[in-house]
């Protein structure tokens, strides 16, 4: 998380204008919010009796035009902040309009002499010199005396900043005696304090809250209509995160979209800053980490490790469970990881065993509480050909071969079991409820099924929060890479599949293998006592496994870096298909091949759909 600074001005008693009642109180309330609730690093307060800023020499803060202009000139001559930082400017008082420009009126300003006021444009230019990419103006200032009223201020668009205006240019900005606040500031503080699903963490949602709440307040207290509005320049700043402590992971989705657009258009500096702002909300966001790595490579400025990227931001506090999960990277050195041994079996086209060998793999164990654990197997990075060759039996045309490079990660040794599901389902809800016992076929070590894609994602979110590591669904590329474990045959154990090695509809055959006997339900994970070369089990059959990707008709344009293939414009559509891999207990062998994929609506649940999980934050080498 970047630094946060604020400048707060509130003026009640003017030398040459009618006094206001609550502008000073508004400013002091905003200062309290910045310091005590938002934990800003620096807040500068300017009111009639505010203390001097402790510099050498001290800066007096009584808000005359000369003093405030001198503060702007001295404080913002050189950049003091970084692009990922934030600077807020709040002004409550009178405004005016001179020669088609908006001006803020200070304690000694003369309403007929523009040289005694400070233009909003000048304020903006000075503040932008601070170096922060995010400059936010909150202007509760218009020009008719006595009411902070309108008729002018707010018609200008100020470059490079986000500006909230308290009312339209032809309206009054009302003070409400019963609240002892201006209706704009009162509503603003309400919005900034909202937590959970309805938070106002983004620019867009805060604007929506103000646009609704201020007119409602005015109506309640019998004031004239007042309509706050927003100007964001460039427009993508509409999606910036304003209140990181209130933000949740999904609040960054629109920002990620804008970052992707900037990156695709080659605006790498903008893209990098947007991705960094995503990391401020979700510190282990995989899309952001990989994007920053890509950008660094394109800029010929190599990033050495994931931990270096994560050091850009600090974790976001997440009390209460409905905020973004903030993760500290956890390094498990290679020489500290335990290993397990397993057997790898290879069969020929007739299903006859032709090789059996002993292997070992590194793993870590995640403690889920009450004696329940989750084994995560280390998968080395590498390149592979995703898809199937044209001569593979029963292949589909959309399985065209293409090379993919996959970074190291950890993946579940087995699909998530019903015991593991119950342990995580008992944890505090993040975004949606989870039934503790959703499966059709009951058994502690049977894979959990009848799980929607959304519920699988919720499981990952809860697990991430509980363990302080980032868990997620695998991408399709990661799933196939992990399944193949270096093989190029239709199945990781060879040219065919037999019922001694996997749970599928065994009355149906593949190649020259004999028919087998179907179980007609899920089986305990690890029942078949064989694994692939990475040490993973139950990849062919048993249950379909959700992947994170959207469905596409073929692999044209698919990522080559192992990341999930996500269409930004389809994220908000709840009916867009998500991918399934591995086949299941009642599907024939064709669907259980390493390259085969299926899809379903993410809200659907069936008694042959489960999932396994991935984490990559653990993947640091010694």
Secondary structure as UniProt FT lines:
FT   STRAND          4..10
FT   HELIX           23..32
FT   HELIX           33..37
FT   STRAND          42..46
FT   TURN            48..49
FT   HELIX           65..75
FT   TURN            83..84
FT   STRAND          86..98
FT   TURN            99..100
FT   STRAND          101..104
FT   TURN            107..108
FT   TURN            111..112
FT   HELIX           114..116
FT   STRAND          118..119
FT   HELIX           120..128
FT   TURN            129..130
FT   STRAND          134..142
FT   TURN            145..148
FT   TURN            153..154
FT   TURN            159..160
FT   STRAND          162..165
FT   TURN            169..170
FT   STRAND          175..176
FT   TURN            177..180
FT   STRAND          181..182
FT   HELIX           183..193
FT   HELIX           196..198
FT   HELIX           203..220
FT   TURN            221..222
FT   STRAND          229..232
FT   HELIX           235..239
FT   TURN            244..246
FT   HELIX           249..252
FT   HELIX           253..264
FT   TURN            265..266
FT   HELIX           268..281
FT   TURN            283..284
FT   HELIX           286..298
FT   TURN            299..300
FT   HELIX           306..310
FT   TURN            311..312
FT   TURN            319..320
FT   HELIX           334..336
FT   STRAND          338..347
FT   TURN            349..350
FT   STRAND          353..369
FT   TURN            370..371
FT   STRAND          372..379
FT   STRAND          382..386
FT   TURN            390..391
FT   TURN            393..394
FT   TURN            397..398
FT   STRAND          402..406
FT   STRAND          409..412
FT   HELIX           418..425
FT   TURN            436..437
FT   TURN            444..445
FT   STRAND          446..447
FT   HELIX           453..467
FT   STRAND          471..473
FT   HELIX           476..484
FT   TURN            485..486
FT   TURN            492..493
FT   TURN            499..501
FT   TURN            506..507
FT   TURN            511..512
FT   TURN            525..528
FT   TURN            533..534
FT   STRAND          544..550
FT   TURN            556..557
FT   HELIX           568..570
FT   TURN            571..572
FT   TURN            574..575
FT   STRAND          577..581
FT   TURN            585..586
FT   HELIX           589..592
FT   TURN            594..595
FT   STRAND          597..601
FT   TURN            602..603
FT   TURN            607..608
FT   STRAND          609..610
FT   STRAND          613..615
FT   TURN            617..618
//
